[in-house]
Amino acid sequence: MVYKKRVLKKMAEYFVKGRRKIAYVQPNNDFTLLLTFDNGEKRIFNVKPLIKKNTVFETLLDWNKFKQVYLDSDGTVCWDKDSSVDSNIFWNNKIDLSTNSLYIESLPQKC
């Protein structure tokens, strides 16, 4: 319950300030993502807790696959399940993460 209240508070604060867009995504060796937002803010999102066996994220256990992260035409953080398939044609080939959730659940990068 405490977690839910904390997340709801963070969500409210985020939406009051206005939604952010991701301008750049960089994979890190520790399975985190360095996200640069449209306001220049840099935040770290830990993907590791999502990467579990028998989930859509399982393929990201492979570092070579994880580092192929990209921003799609909508500015969403994505990976292709099969790099030989065009995700613009076959949308179900994509693993994606919500920009709003990434902002809310990420931590500011310390300088």
Biopython code that builds the backbone (N, CA, C, O; Angstrom):
import numpy as np
from Bio.PDB.StructureBuilder import StructureBuilder

atoms = [
    (1, "MET", "N", (0.823, -1.196, 0.000)),
    (1, "MET", "CA", (0.000, 0.000, 0.000)),
    (1, "MET", "C", (0.866, 1.259, 0.000)),
    (1, "MET", "O", (0.553, 2.238, -0.677)),
    (2, "VAL", "N", (1.963, 1.221, 0.770)),
    (2, "VAL", "CA", (2.864, 2.372, 0.833)),
    (2, "VAL", "C", (3.493, 2.601, -0.545)),
    (2, "VAL", "O", (3.621, 3.742, -0.988)),
    (3, "TYR", "N", (3.887, 1.507, -1.224)),
    (3, "TYR", "CA", (4.474, 1.617, -2.556)),
    (3, "TYR", "C", (3.474, 2.255, -3.513)),
    (3, "TYR", "O", (3.827, 3.144, -4.287)),
    (4, "LYS", "N", (2.235, 1.802, -3.456)),
    (4, "LYS", "CA", (1.202, 2.319, -4.351)),
    (4, "LYS", "C", (0.996, 3.818, -4.129)),
    (4, "LYS", "O", (0.871, 4.570, -5.095)),
    (5, "LYS", "N", (0.959, 4.255, -2.888)),
    (5, "LYS", "CA", (0.787, 5.680, -2.580)),
    (5, "LYS", "C", (1.971, 6.492, -3.098)),
    (5, "LYS", "O", (1.803, 7.592, -3.625)),
    (6, "ARG", "N", (3.178, 5.929, -2.938)),
    (6, "ARG", "CA", (4.384, 6.622, -3.395)),
    (6, "ARG", "C", (4.357, 6.782, -4.918)),
    (6, "ARG", "O", (4.672, 7.849, -5.445)),
    (7, "VAL", "N", (3.979, 5.716, -5.611)),
    (7, "VAL", "CA", (3.920, 5.767, -7.072)),
    (7, "VAL", "C", (2.839, 6.737, -7.532)),
    (7, "VAL", "O", (3.056, 7.512, -8.464)),
    (8, "LEU", "N", (1.677, 6.700, -6.887)),
    (8, "LEU", "CA", (0.595, 7.616, -7.259)),
    (8, "LEU", "C", (1.009, 9.070, -7.057)),
    (8, "LEU", "O", (0.665, 9.935, -7.862)),
    (9, "LYS", "N", (1.745, 9.334, -5.985)),
    (9, "LYS", "CA", (2.219, 10.695, -5.730)),
    (9, "LYS", "C", (3.209, 11.121, -6.821)),
    (9, "LYS", "O", (3.133, 12.235, -7.338)),
    (10, "LYS", "N", (4.143, 10.216, -7.166)),
    (10, "LYS", "CA", (5.111, 10.524, -8.208)),
    (10, "LYS", "C", (4.417, 10.755, -9.551)),
    (10, "LYS", "O", (4.803, 11.642, -10.313)),
    (11, "MET", "N", (3.392, 9.952, -9.832)),
    (11, "MET", "CA", (2.645, 10.112, -11.082)),
    (11, "MET", "C", (1.952, 11.465, -11.134)),
    (11, "MET", "O", (1.993, 12.153, -12.154)),
    (12, "ALA", "N", (1.319, 11.841, -10.040)),
    (12, "ALA", "CA", (0.623, 13.130, -9.990)),
    (12, "ALA", "C", (1.604, 14.275, -10.209)),
    (12, "ALA", "O", (1.318, 15.195, -10.975)),
    (13, "GLU", "N", (2.754, 14.229, -9.546)),
    (13, "GLU", "CA", (3.767, 15.267, -9.704)),
    (13, "GLU", "C", (4.260, 15.329, -11.149)),
    (13, "GLU", "O", (4.452, 16.413, -11.701)),
    (14, "TYR", "N", (4.463, 14.170, -11.748)),
    (14, "TYR", "CA", (4.945, 14.096, -13.131)),
    (14, "TYR", "C", (3.946, 14.733, -14.092)),
    (14, "TYR", "O", (4.325, 15.561, -14.921)),
    (15, "PHE", "N", (2.680, 14.358, -13.989)),
    (15, "PHE", "CA", (1.692, 14.864, -14.932)),
    (15, "PHE", "C", (1.386, 16.350, -14.716)),
    (15, "PHE", "O", (1.016, 17.035, -15.669)),
    (16, "VAL", "N", (1.531, 16.863, -13.497)),
    (16, "VAL", "CA", (1.332, 18.290, -13.243)),
    (16, "VAL", "C", (2.416, 19.107, -13.956)),
    (16, "VAL", "O", (2.143, 20.178, -14.497)),
    (17, "LYS", "N", (3.650, 18.587, -13.948)),
    (17, "LYS", "CA", (4.767, 19.287, -14.591)),
    (17, "LYS", "C", (4.717, 19.182, -16.111)),
    (17, "LYS", "O", (5.370, 19.957, -16.810)),
    (18, "GLY", "N", (3.961, 18.247, -16.614)),
    (18, "GLY", "CA", (3.898, 18.032, -18.065)),
    (18, "GLY", "C", (4.675, 16.808, -18.479)),
    (18, "GLY", "O", (5.749, 16.530, -17.946)),
    (19, "ARG", "N", (4.134, 16.081, -19.426)),
    (19, "ARG", "CA", (4.766, 14.854, -19.897)),
    (19, "ARG", "C", (6.093, 15.147, -20.569)),
    (19, "ARG", "O", (6.261, 16.180, -21.217)),
    (20, "ARG", "N", (7.013, 14.247, -20.413)),
    (20, "ARG", "CA", (8.345, 14.360, -20.995)),
    (20, "ARG", "C", (8.483, 13.412, -22.172)),
    (20, "ARG", "O", (7.797, 12.392, -22.247)),
    (21, "LYS", "N", (9.369, 13.752, -23.083)),
    (21, "LYS", "CA", (9.713, 12.878, -24.199)),
    (21, "LYS", "C", (11.172, 12.484, -24.047)),
    (21, "LYS", "O", (11.996, 13.264, -23.569)),
    (22, "ILE", "N", (11.474, 11.278, -24.454)),
    (22, "ILE", "CA", (12.853, 10.807, -24.403)),
    (22, "ILE", "C", (13.550, 11.218, -25.692)),
    (22, "ILE", "O", (13.070, 10.936, -26.790)),
    (23, "ALA", "N", (14.681, 11.885, -25.545)),
    (23, "ALA", "CA", (15.448, 12.343, -26.700)),
    (23, "ALA", "C", (16.550, 11.353, -27.069)),
    (23, "ALA", "O", (16.952, 11.266, -28.230)),
    (24, "TYR", "N", (17.037, 10.604, -26.071)),
    (24, "TYR", "CA", (18.158, 9.697, -26.304)),
    (24, "TYR", "C", (18.126, 8.587, -25.263)),
    (24, "TYR", "O", (17.782, 8.823, -24.105)),
    (25, "VAL", "N", (18.485, 7.375, -25.679)),
    (25, "VAL", "CA", (18.590, 6.238, -24.753)),
    (25, "VAL", "C", (19.935, 5.562, -24.964)),
    (25, "VAL", "O", (20.368, 5.341, -26.094)),
    (26, "GLN", "N", (20.587, 5.239, -23.853)),
    (26, "GLN", "CA", (21.889, 4.575, -23.912)),
    (26, "GLN", "C", (21.873, 3.376, -22.969)),
    (26, "GLN", "O", (21.579, 3.536, -21.785)),
    (27, "PRO", "N", (22.185, 2.169, -23.469)),
    (27, "PRO", "CA", (22.259, 1.000, -22.590)),
    (27, "PRO", "C", (23.559, 1.014, -21.799)),
    (27, "PRO", "O", (24.600, 1.419, -22.315)),
    (28, "ASN", "N", (23.499, 0.578, -20.561)),
    (28, "ASN", "CA", (24.682, 0.467, -19.716)),
    (28, "ASN", "C", (24.951, -0.998, -19.418)),
    (28, "ASN", "O", (24.029, -1.814, -19.430)),
    (29, "ASN", "N", (26.210, -1.339, -19.149)),
    (29, "ASN", "CA", (26.625, -2.726, -18.917)),
    (29, "ASN", "C", (25.905, -3.407, -17.754)),
    (29, "ASN", "O", (25.876, -4.636, -17.691)),
    (30, "ASP", "N", (25.332, -2.648, -16.847)),
    (30, "ASP", "CA", (24.648, -3.219, -15.684)),
    (30, "ASP", "C", (23.139, -3.391, -15.921)),
    (30, "ASP", "O", (22.368, -3.523, -14.971)),
    (31, "PHE", "N", (22.730, -3.388, -17.189)),
    (31, "PHE", "CA", (21.332, -3.537, -17.589)),
    (31, "PHE", "C", (20.441, -2.407, -17.071)),
    (31, "PHE", "O", (19.283, -2.604, -16.701)),
    (32, "THR", "N", (21.033, -1.226, -17.066)),
    (32, "THR", "CA", (20.263, -0.009, -16.832)),
    (32, "THR", "C", (20.268, 0.782, -18.129)),
    (32, "THR", "O", (21.059, 0.519, -19.035)),
    (33, "LEU", "N", (19.377, 1.747, -18.199)),
    (33, "LEU", "CA", (19.322, 2.643, -19.347)),
    (33, "LEU", "C", (19.553, 4.066, -18.876)),
    (33, "LEU", "O", (18.953, 4.508, -17.896)),
    (34, "LEU", "N", (20.417, 4.776, -19.568)),
    (34, "LEU", "CA", (20.577, 6.209, -19.336)),
    (34, "LEU", "C", (19.620, 6.897, -20.294)),
    (34, "LEU", "O", (19.764, 6.795, -21.513)),
    (35, "LEU", "N", (18.649, 7.592, -19.739)),
    (35, "LEU", "CA", (17.614, 8.261, -20.526)),
    (35, "LEU", "C", (17.850, 9.767, -20.485)),
    (35, "LEU", "O", (17.994, 10.350, -19.411)),
    (36, "THR", "N", (17.888, 10.381, -21.640)),
    (36, "THR", "CA", (17.983, 11.833, -21.726)),
    (36, "THR", "C", (16.633, 12.329, -22.221)),
    (36, "THR", "O", (16.171, 11.931, -23.290)),
    (37, "PHE", "N", (16.005, 13.199, -21.440)),
    (37, "PHE", "CA", (14.675, 13.697, -21.762)),
    (37, "PHE", "C", (14.753, 15.019, -22.508)),
    (37, "PHE", "O", (15.810, 15.645, -22.579)),
    (38, "ASP", "N", (13.635, 15.430, -23.055)),
    (38, "ASP", "CA", (13.573, 16.628, -23.896)),
    (38, "ASP", "C", (13.942, 17.915, -23.169)),
    (38, "ASP", "O", (14.229, 18.925, -23.812)),
    (39, "ASN", "N", (13.939, 17.893, -21.848)),
    (39, "ASN", "CA", (14.332, 19.074, -21.080)),
    (39, "ASN", "C", (15.809, 19.019, -20.671)),
    (39, "ASN", "O", (16.280, 19.867, -19.913)),
    (40, "GLY", "N", (16.540, 18.007, -21.183)),
    (40, "GLY", "CA", (17.956, 17.856, -20.863)),
    (40, "GLY", "C", (18.219, 17.009, -19.632)),
    (40, "GLY", "O", (19.364, 16.654, -19.353)),
    (41, "GLU", "N", (17.176, 16.687, -18.901)),
    (41, "GLU", "CA", (17.320, 15.880, -17.687)),
    (41, "GLU", "C", (17.764, 14.469, -18.041)),
    (41, "GLU", "O", (17.271, 13.869, -18.996)),
    (42, "LYS", "N", (18.710, 13.947, -17.250)),
    (42, "LYS", "CA", (19.201, 12.580, -17.440)),
    (42, "LYS", "C", (18.774, 11.740, -16.242)),
    (42, "LYS", "O", (18.915, 12.140, -15.086)),
    (43, "ARG", "N", (18.242, 10.552, -16.565)),
    (43, "ARG", "CA", (17.746, 9.659, -15.521)),
    (43, "ARG", "C", (18.191, 8.233, -15.837)),
    (43, "ARG", "O", (18.428, 7.882, -16.993)),
    (44, "ILE", "N", (18.299, 7.423, -14.790)),
    (44, "ILE", "CA", (18.708, 6.016, -14.914)),
    (44, "ILE", "C", (17.509, 5.125, -14.593)),
    (44, "ILE", "O", (16.863, 5.275, -13.556)),
    (45, "PHE", "N", (17.229, 4.198, -15.505)),
    (45, "PHE", "CA", (16.163, 3.222, -15.280)),
    (45, "PHE", "C", (16.794, 1.836, -15.234)),
    (45, "PHE", "O", (17.529, 1.451, -16.143)),
    (46, "ASN", "N", (16.505, 1.092, -14.177)),
    (46, "ASN", "CA", (17.031, -0.253, -13.991)),
    (46, "ASN", "C", (16.080, -1.262, -14.637)),
    (46, "ASN", "O", (14.968, -1.469, -14.152)),
    (47, "VAL", "N", (16.516, -1.882, -15.719)),
    (47, "VAL", "CA", (15.688, -2.855, -16.428)),
    (47, "VAL", "C", (15.821, -4.247, -15.806)),
    (47, "VAL", "O", (14.948, -5.094, -15.994)),
    (48, "LYS", "N", (16.896, -4.484, -15.073)),
    (48, "LYS", "CA", (17.205, -5.821, -14.555)),
    (48, "LYS", "C", (16.037, -6.500, -13.822)),
    (48, "LYS", "O", (15.823, -7.692, -14.041)),
    (49, "PRO", "N", (15.278, -5.814, -12.972)),
    (49, "PRO", "CA", (14.164, -6.492, -12.288)),
    (49, "PRO", "C", (13.082, -7.011, -13.242)),
    (49, "PRO", "O", (12.321, -7.908, -12.880)),
    (50, "LEU", "N", (13.008, -6.459, -14.443)),
    (50, "LEU", "CA", (12.012, -6.899, -15.421)),
    (50, "LEU", "C", (12.469, -8.128, -16.210)),
    (50, "LEU", "O", (11.649, -8.876, -16.742)),
    (51, "ILE", "N", (13.772, -8.323, -16.277)),
    (51, "ILE", "CA", (14.333, -9.373, -17.119)),
    (51, "ILE", "C", (14.311, -10.697, -16.363)),
    (51, "ILE", "O", (15.212, -11.006, -15.584)),
    (52, "LYS", "N", (13.259, -11.468, -16.614)),
    (52, "LYS", "CA", (13.060, -12.756, -15.937)),
    (52, "LYS", "C", (12.693, -13.816, -16.957)),
    (52, "LYS", "O", (12.159, -13.519, -18.025)),
    (53, "LYS", "N", (12.986, -15.047, -16.610)),
    (53, "LYS", "CA", (12.616, -16.184, -17.462)),
    (53, "LYS", "C", (11.108, -16.223, -17.639)),
    (53, "LYS", "O", (10.352, -15.826, -16.752)),
    (54, "ASN", "N", (10.687, -16.703, -18.786)),
    (54, "ASN", "CA", (9.269, -16.868, -19.125)),
    (54, "ASN", "C", (8.487, -15.556, -19.160)),
    (54, "ASN", "O", (7.282, -15.541, -18.911)),
    (55, "THR", "N", (9.165, -14.472, -19.466)),
    (55, "THR", "CA", (8.496, -13.180, -19.663)),
    (55, "THR", "C", (8.925, -12.635, -21.022)),
    (55, "THR", "O", (9.869, -13.140, -21.630)),
    (56, "VAL", "N", (8.244, -11.625, -21.485)),
    (56, "VAL", "CA", (8.607, -10.996, -22.757)),
    (56, "VAL", "C", (10.019, -10.413, -22.703)),
    (56, "VAL", "O", (10.662, -10.246, -23.739)),
    (57, "PHE", "N", (10.495, -10.109, -21.516)),
    (57, "PHE", "CA", (11.824, -9.499, -21.346)),
    (57, "PHE", "C", (12.960, -10.520, -21.308)),
    (57, "PHE", "O", (14.128, -10.132, -21.277)),
    (58, "GLU", "N", (12.644, -11.807, -21.311)),
    (58, "GLU", "CA", (13.661, -12.851, -21.183)),
    (58, "GLU", "C", (14.777, -12.720, -22.220)),
    (58, "GLU", "O", (15.941, -12.957, -21.897)),
    (59, "THR", "N", (14.450, -12.352, -23.441)),
    (59, "THR", "CA", (15.467, -12.228, -24.498)),
    (59, "THR", "C", (16.518, -11.172, -24.168)),
    (59, "THR", "O", (17.617, -11.192, -24.721)),
    (60, "LEU", "N", (16.179, -10.252, -23.268)),
    (60, "LEU", "CA", (17.120, -9.184, -22.918)),
    (60, "LEU", "C", (18.197, -9.648, -21.945)),
    (60, "LEU", "O", (19.087, -8.874, -21.594)),
    (61, "LEU", "N", (18.126, -10.910, -21.502)),
    (61, "LEU", "CA", (19.205, -11.473, -20.686)),
    (61, "LEU", "C", (20.519, -11.496, -21.471)),
    (61, "LEU", "O", (21.605, -11.457, -20.891)),
    (62, "ASP", "N", (20.402, -11.558, -22.771)),
    (62, "ASP", "CA", (21.560, -11.532, -23.657)),
    (62, "ASP", "C", (22.000, -10.075, -23.837)),
    (62, "ASP", "O", (21.256, -9.250, -24.365)),
    (63, "TRP", "N", (23.206, -9.781, -23.394)),
    (63, "TRP", "CA", (23.708, -8.400, -23.456)),
    (63, "TRP", "C", (23.676, -7.864, -24.883)),
    (63, "TRP", "O", (23.351, -6.697, -25.099)),
    (64, "ASN", "N", (24.009, -8.704, -25.851)),
    (64, "ASN", "CA", (24.009, -8.257, -27.251)),
    (64, "ASN", "C", (22.616, -7.823, -27.693)),
    (64, "ASN", "O", (22.482, -6.903, -28.500)),
    (65, "LYS", "N", (21.606, -8.458, -27.184)),
    (65, "LYS", "CA", (20.226, -8.072, -27.493)),
    (65, "LYS", "C", (19.853, -6.805, -26.714)),
    (65, "LYS", "O", (19.249, -5.887, -27.268)),
    (66, "PHE", "N", (20.212, -6.761, -25.435)),
    (66, "PHE", "CA", (19.888, -5.603, -24.583)),
    (66, "PHE", "C", (20.449, -4.306, -25.170)),
    (66, "PHE", "O", (19.775, -3.276, -25.171)),
    (67, "LYS", "N", (21.679, -4.363, -25.667)),
    (67, "LYS", "CA", (22.324, -3.136, -26.152)),
    (67, "LYS", "C", (21.744, -2.647, -27.482)),
    (67, "LYS", "O", (22.147, -1.593, -27.972)),
    (68, "GLN", "N", (20.810, -3.390, -28.072)),
    (68, "GLN", "CA", (20.163, -2.970, -29.315)),
    (68, "GLN", "C", (18.935, -2.092, -29.064)),
    (68, "GLN", "O", (18.109, -1.909, -29.958)),
    (69, "VAL", "N", (18.818, -1.561, -27.872)),
    (69, "VAL", "CA", (17.706, -0.679, -27.520)),
    (69, "VAL", "C", (17.688, 0.529, -28.464)),
    (69, "VAL", "O", (18.736, 1.002, -28.903)),
    (70, "TYR", "N", (16.500, 1.011, -28.762)),
    (70, "TYR", "CA", (16.364, 2.178, -29.627)),
    (70, "TYR", "C", (15.080, 2.929, -29.303)),
    (70, "TYR", "O", (14.211, 2.423, -28.594)),
    (71, "LEU", "N", (14.976, 4.139, -29.833)),
    (71, "LEU", "CA", (13.740, 4.915, -29.758)),
    (71, "LEU", "C", (13.006, 4.741, -31.069)),
    (71, "LEU", "O", (13.583, 4.942, -32.138)),
    (72, "ASP", "N", (11.731, 4.366, -30.999)),
    (72, "ASP", "CA", (10.967, 4.227, -32.241)),
    (72, "ASP", "C", (10.474, 5.596, -32.700)),
    (72, "ASP", "O", (10.815, 6.616, -32.101)),
    (73, "SER", "N", (9.685, 5.617, -33.748)),
    (73, "SER", "CA", (9.236, 6.890, -34.333)),
    (73, "SER", "C", (8.353, 7.693, -33.389)),
    (73, "SER", "O", (8.177, 8.895, -33.584)),
    (74, "ASP", "N", (7.794, 7.047, -32.366)),
    (74, "ASP", "CA", (6.985, 7.745, -31.356)),
    (74, "ASP", "C", (7.811, 8.178, -30.148)),
    (74, "ASP", "O", (7.283, 8.790, -29.220)),
    (75, "GLY", "N", (9.112, 7.860, -30.158)),
    (75, "GLY", "CA", (9.976, 8.204, -29.032)),
    (75, "GLY", "C", (9.865, 7.226, -27.877)),
    (75, "GLY", "O", (10.202, 7.561, -26.741)),
    (76, "THR", "N", (9.390, 6.007, -28.164)),
    (76, "THR", "CA", (9.240, 4.970, -27.143)),
    (76, "THR", "C", (10.497, 4.110, -27.117)),
    (76, "THR", "O", (11.047, 3.785, -28.169)),
    (77, "VAL", "N", (10.956, 3.740, -25.925)),
    (77, "VAL", "CA", (12.109, 2.860, -25.772)),
    (77, "VAL", "C", (11.699, 1.449, -26.177)),
    (77, "VAL", "O", (10.718, 0.907, -25.668)),
    (78, "CYS", "N", (12.467, 0.854, -27.107)),
    (78, "CYS", "CA", (12.087, -0.447, -27.671)),
    (78, "CYS", "C", (13.285, -1.348, -27.916)),
    (78, "CYS", "O", (14.431, -0.903, -27.990)),
    (79, "TRP", "N", (12.975, -2.630, -28.037)),
    (79, "TRP", "CA", (13.868, -3.641, -28.560)),
    (79, "TRP", "C", (13.051, -4.465, -29.551)),
    (79, "TRP", "O", (11.849, -4.645, -29.357)),
    (80, "ASP", "N", (13.674, -4.957, -30.591)),
    (80, "ASP", "CA", (13.016, -5.886, -31.497)),
    (80, "ASP", "C", (13.266, -7.301, -30.995)),
    (80, "ASP", "O", (14.395, -7.654, -30.652)),
    (81, "LYS", "N", (12.215, -8.107, -30.954)),
    (81, "LYS", "CA", (12.381, -9.512, -30.564)),
    (81, "LYS", "C", (13.216, -10.239, -31.606)),
    (81, "LYS", "O", (14.107, -11.020, -31.270)),
    (82, "ASP", "N", (12.924, -9.979, -32.855)),
    (82, "ASP", "CA", (13.644, -10.590, -33.971)),
    (82, "ASP", "C", (14.133, -9.454, -34.867)),
    (82, "ASP", "O", (13.328, -8.763, -35.491)),
    (83, "SER", "N", (15.433, -9.263, -34.931)),
    (83, "SER", "CA", (15.978, -8.123, -35.673)),
    (83, "SER", "C", (15.792, -8.248, -37.183)),
    (83, "SER", "O", (15.990, -7.274, -37.909)),
    (84, "SER", "N", (15.418, -9.425, -37.663)),
    (84, "SER", "CA", (15.189, -9.586, -39.101)),
    (84, "SER", "C", (13.756, -9.229, -39.503)),
    (84, "SER", "O", (13.415, -9.258, -40.685)),
    (85, "VAL", "N", (12.921, -8.893, -38.520)),
    (85, "VAL", "CA", (11.521, -8.539, -38.781)),
    (85, "VAL", "C", (11.344, -7.036, -38.566)),
    (85, "VAL", "O", (11.809, -6.490, -37.566)),
    (86, "ASP", "N", (10.682, -6.381, -39.491)),
    (86, "ASP", "CA", (10.437, -4.936, -39.396)),
    (86, "ASP", "C", (9.312, -4.661, -38.406)),
    (86, "ASP", "O", (8.150, -4.975, -38.666)),
    (87, "SER", "N", (9.666, -4.077, -37.277)),
    (87, "SER", "CA", (8.671, -3.777, -36.237)),
    (87, "SER", "C", (7.704, -2.679, -36.635)),
    (87, "SER", "O", (6.663, -2.513, -35.999)),
    (88, "ASN", "N", (8.028, -1.930, -37.672)),
    (88, "ASN", "CA", (7.084, -0.926, -38.169)),
    (88, "ASN", "C", (5.929, -1.587, -38.917)),
    (88, "ASN", "O", (4.851, -1.008, -39.049)),
    (89, "ILE", "N", (6.162, -2.789, -39.398)),
    (89, "ILE", "CA", (5.116, -3.540, -40.083)),
    (89, "ILE", "C", (4.445, -4.519, -39.124)),
    (89, "ILE", "O", (3.220, -4.638, -39.098)),
    (90, "PHE", "N", (5.260, -5.214, -38.340)),
    (90, "PHE", "CA", (4.759, -6.205, -37.386)),
    (90, "PHE", "C", (4.965, -5.672, -35.966)),
    (90, "PHE", "O", (6.003, -5.915, -35.350)),
    (91, "TRP", "N", (3.974, -4.949, -35.456)),
    (91, "TRP", "CA", (4.085, -4.280, -34.152)),
    (91, "TRP", "C", (4.339, -5.267, -33.017)),
    (91, "TRP", "O", (4.940, -4.892, -32.010)),
    (92, "ASN", "N", (3.897, -6.528, -33.153)),
    (92, "ASN", "CA", (4.080, -7.481, -32.059)),
    (92, "ASN", "C", (5.498, -8.044, -32.006)),
    (92, "ASN", "O", (5.774, -8.952, -31.222)),
    (93, "ASN", "N", (6.392, -7.515, -32.827)),
    (93, "ASN", "CA", (7.802, -7.882, -32.768)),
    (93, "ASN", "C", (8.563, -7.007, -31.764)),
    (93, "ASN", "O", (9.756, -7.209, -31.538)),
    (94, "LYS", "N", (7.882, -6.056, -31.178)),
    (94, "LYS", "CA", (8.519, -5.057, -30.321)),
    (94, "LYS", "C", (8.321, -5.348, -28.836)),
    (94, "LYS", "O", (7.254, -5.778, -28.398)),
    (95, "ILE", "N", (9.383, -5.100, -28.083)),
    (95, "ILE", "CA", (9.296, -5.015, -26.623)),
    (95, "ILE", "C", (9.447, -3.531, -26.343)),
    (95, "ILE", "O", (10.452, -2.931, -26.726)),
    (96, "ASP", "N", (8.465, -2.926, -25.680)),
    (96, "ASP", "CA", (8.566, -1.491, -25.434)),
    (96, "ASP", "C", (8.226, -1.145, -23.995)),
    (96, "ASP", "O", (7.549, -1.890, -23.286)),
    (97, "LEU", "N", (8.722, 0.009, -23.598)),
    (97, "LEU", "CA", (8.499, 0.519, -22.241)),
    (97, "LEU", "C", (7.880, 1.905, -22.333)),
    (97, "LEU", "O", (8.318, 2.736, -23.129)),
    (98, "SER", "N", (6.886, 2.146, -21.539)),
    (98, "SER", "CA", (6.177, 3.418, -21.521)),
    (98, "SER", "C", (7.092, 4.561, -21.085)),
    (98, "SER", "O", (7.777, 4.469, -20.067)),
    (99, "THR", "N", (7.093, 5.627, -21.861)),
    (99, "THR", "CA", (7.891, 6.808, -21.532)),
    (99, "THR", "C", (7.496, 7.368, -20.169)),
    (99, "THR", "O", (8.360, 7.735, -19.373)),
    (100, "ASN", "N", (6.204, 7.433, -19.902)),
    (100, "ASN", "CA", (5.741, 7.958, -18.618)),
    (100, "ASN", "C", (6.246, 7.100, -17.464)),
    (100, "ASN", "O", (6.735, 7.627, -16.465)),
    (101, "SER", "N", (6.130, 5.781, -17.597)),
    (101, "SER", "CA", (6.608, 4.877, -16.541)),
    (101, "SER", "C", (8.114, 4.978, -16.371)),
    (101, "SER", "O", (8.621, 4.951, -15.250)),
    (102, "LEU", "N", (8.826, 5.093, -17.477)),
    (102, "LEU", "CA", (10.277, 5.211, -17.385)),
    (102, "LEU", "C", (10.672, 6.448, -16.588)),
    (102, "LEU", "O", (11.586, 6.394, -15.765)),
    (103, "TYR", "N", (9.992, 7.548, -16.829)),
    (103, "TYR", "CA", (10.317, 8.773, -16.093)),
    (103, "TYR", "C", (9.995, 8.605, -14.603)),
    (103, "TYR", "O", (10.809, 8.919, -13.735)),
    (104, "ILE", "N", (8.813, 8.113, -14.337)),
    (104, "ILE", "CA", (8.343, 7.997, -12.951)),
    (104, "ILE", "C", (9.192, 7.017, -12.141)),
    (104, "ILE", "O", (9.487, 7.260, -10.970)),
    (105, "GLU", "N", (9.579, 5.910, -12.773)),
    (105, "GLU", "CA", (10.302, 4.849, -12.059)),
    (105, "GLU", "C", (11.821, 4.994, -12.125)),
    (105, "GLU", "O", (12.532, 4.215, -11.490)),
    (106, "SER", "N", (12.324, 5.944, -12.857)),
    (106, "SER", "CA", (13.769, 6.122, -12.967)),
    (106, "SER", "C", (14.276, 7.074, -11.881)),
    (106, "SER", "O", (13.506, 7.747, -11.194)),
    (107, "LEU", "N", (15.591, 7.099, -11.761)),
    (107, "LEU", "CA", (16.226, 7.974, -10.775)),
    (107, "LEU", "C", (17.070, 9.026, -11.488)),
    (107, "LEU", "O", (17.690, 8.741, -12.513)),
    (108, "PRO", "N", (17.092, 10.233, -10.950)),
    (108, "PRO", "CA", (17.942, 11.267, -11.563)),
    (108, "PRO", "C", (19.396, 10.817, -11.565)),
    (108, "PRO", "O", (19.871, 10.233, -10.592)),
    (109, "GLN", "N", (20.096, 11.087, -12.650)),
    (109, "GLN", "CA", (21.510, 10.751, -12.718)),
    (109, "GLN", "C", (22.286, 11.751, -11.887)),
    (109, "GLN", "O", (22.102, 12.963, -12.005)),
    (110, "LYS", "N", (23.145, 11.226, -11.057)),
    (110, "LYS", "CA", (23.970, 12.095, -10.222)),
    (110, "LYS", "C", (25.201, 12.500, -11.003)),
    (110, "LYS", "O", (25.854, 11.674, -11.642)),
    (111, "CYS", "N", (25.509, 13.787, -10.943)),
    (111, "CYS", "CA", (26.673, 14.306, -11.687)),
    (111, "CYS", "C", (27.954, 14.013, -10.974)),
    (111, "CYS", "O", (29.026, 14.377, -11.457)),
]
sb = StructureBuilder()
sb.init_structure("model")
sb.init_model(0)
sb.init_chain("A")
sb.init_seg("    ")
for serial, (resi, resn, name, xyz) in enumerate(atoms, 1):
    if name == "N":
        sb.init_residue(resn, " ", resi, " ")
    sb.init_atom(name, np.array(xyz, "f"), 0.0, 1.0, " ", f" {name:<3s}", serial, name[0])
structure = sb.get_structure()
